[in-house]
Structure formats: C-alpha cells, structure tokens
C-alpha cells in the first residue's frame, strides 16, 4: 500500500508553505506588539507635554517667581 504525499506527517510542499506562513504570522504579531508598546509609551509623554506650559506658568506664579502682570501677559500668549 502506497501512502500519498500528504499523509498527515508534514511531507510534501504544503507543509513547508504552512510553516513559512506561521513564521510570518508570528513575526507580524511581534512587530505589532512592539509598535503598540512604542505608541503607548510615546503617547503618555506627549500628553504630559501638552499640559505642562500653562501648568508651569501657574506654578511659577504660585511660587512668586513672576508677578500677576507677567502671569497674565504670558497666559495670553499661551492661549
């Protein structure tokens, strides 16, 4: 009795192609995870920078480093 090319043990051309496709699939998954982590990491830094200009100005005014006139003038420039 002769067993065909695809006898369930991975012999033949189809199993080689499937192995390559699985490898490509996992590579794409890993690249996607790395890019997602990078996006989330950089995104949190960007959010902190957006609030910082006005917050820094308010803190300087609260500490007495600038007077009310300077605060109002710089606030107008920011807004």
Secondary structure, 3 states (H helix, E strand, C coil): CCCCCCCCCCCCHHHHHHHHHHHHHHHHHHHHHHHHHHHHHHHHHHHHHHHHHHHHHHHHHHHCCCCHHHHHHHHHHHC
